Amino acid sequence: MDDTSKKSYLAKLSDQLNDLDKKLNELKAKAASSAGTVKADYEKVVDELLGKRKEAEEHVQKLKTASEEGWKGLKRGSKKAIDSMTKSIDNARKKFKK
């Protein structure tokens, strides 16, 4: 892959993170407007998601600074971090739809 592919991949990851941030912000808003046990549940999930968000961002930053040869090896880790966050957000949204 060439540098254009790296830039394209980073743009795709950035778009995915932006989308996940929107969903995370929705959960934060629901947490803020909830009460009691539901609020505590939301806050716990949001805290876990913030940790996953930080991990995903760290992977993206490593990709940005990696050499052409090195970024290919980091690609899998960043995809895994984004996929994990996506799955966690989707699970949280389903859980709180009840």
C-alpha positions as CSV (number, residue, x, y, z in Angstrom):
1,M,0.0,0.0,0.0
2,D,1.2,3.5,-0.7
3,D,1.0,6.7,1.4
4,T,-2.4,7.5,-0.2
5,S,-3.8,4.2,1.2
6,K,-2.5,5.1,4.6
7,K,-4.1,8.6,4.4
8,S,-7.3,7.0,3.2
9,Y,-7.3,4.4,6.0
10,L,-6.7,7.2,8.6
11,A,-9.6,9.2,7.1
12,K,-11.8,6.2,7.4
13,L,-10.8,5.6,11.0
14,S,-11.4,9.3,11.8
15,D,-14.9,9.1,10.3
16,Q,-15.6,6.0,12.3
17,L,-14.4,7.6,15.5
18,N,-16.5,10.7,14.8
19,D,-19.6,8.5,14.4
20,L,-18.8,6.6,17.6
21,D,-18.3,9.9,19.4
22,K,-21.8,11.0,18.4
23,K,-23.3,7.7,19.7
24,L,-21.2,8.0,22.9
25,N,-22.5,11.6,23.4
26,E,-26.0,10.3,23.1
27,L,-25.4,7.8,25.9
28,K,-23.8,10.5,28.0
29,A,-26.9,12.7,27.6
30,K,-29.1,9.8,28.5
31,A,-27.0,9.2,31.6
32,A,-27.2,12.8,32.6
33,S,-31.0,12.8,32.3
34,S,-31.5,9.4,34.1
35,A,-31.9,8.8,37.8
36,G,-31.1,6.1,40.3
37,T,-29.9,2.7,39.2
38,V,-30.4,3.4,35.5
39,K,-28.1,6.5,35.8
40,A,-25.4,4.4,37.6
41,D,-25.7,1.8,34.9
42,Y,-25.3,4.4,32.1
43,E,-22.4,6.0,33.9
44,K,-20.6,2.7,34.2
45,V,-21.1,1.9,30.5
46,V,-20.0,5.4,29.5
47,D,-16.8,5.1,31.6
48,E,-16.0,1.8,30.0
49,L,-16.6,3.3,26.5
50,L,-14.4,6.3,27.3
51,G,-11.6,3.9,28.0
52,K,-12.2,2.1,24.7
53,R,-12.3,5.5,23.0
54,K,-9.0,6.5,24.5
55,E,-7.5,3.2,23.4
56,A,-8.8,3.6,19.8
57,E,-7.4,7.1,19.6
58,E,-4.0,5.9,20.8
59,H,-4.0,3.3,18.0
60,V,-4.9,6.0,15.4
61,Q,-2.1,8.3,16.7
62,K,0.4,5.4,16.4
63,L,-0.7,4.9,12.8
64,K,-0.3,8.5,12.0
65,T,3.4,8.5,13.1
66,A,4.3,5.1,11.8
67,S,6.5,4.5,8.8
68,E,5.1,3.2,5.6
69,E,6.3,-0.3,6.5
70,G,5.3,0.0,10.2
71,W,1.7,1.2,9.8
72,K,0.6,-2.0,8.1
73,G,1.4,-3.9,11.2
74,L,-0.5,-1.5,13.4
75,K,-3.6,-1.5,11.1
76,R,-5.0,-4.7,12.7
77,G,-4.8,-3.3,16.2
78,S,-6.6,-0.1,15.3
79,K,-9.3,-2.0,13.5
80,K,-9.7,-4.2,16.6
81,A,-10.0,-1.2,18.9
82,I,-12.6,0.5,16.7
83,D,-14.5,-2.7,16.3
84,S,-14.5,-3.3,20.1
85,M,-15.8,0.2,20.7
86,T,-18.5,-0.2,18.0
87,K,-19.7,-3.4,19.5
88,S,-19.7,-2.0,23.0
89,I,-21.7,1.0,22.0
90,D,-24.2,-1.1,20.0
91,N,-24.6,-3.4,23.0
92,A,-25.1,-0.4,25.4
93,R,-27.7,1.1,23.1
94,K,-29.6,-2.2,22.9
95,K,-29.4,-2.7,26.7
96,F,-30.8,0.8,27.4
97,K,-33.6,0.6,24.8
98,K,-35.5,-1.8,27.0
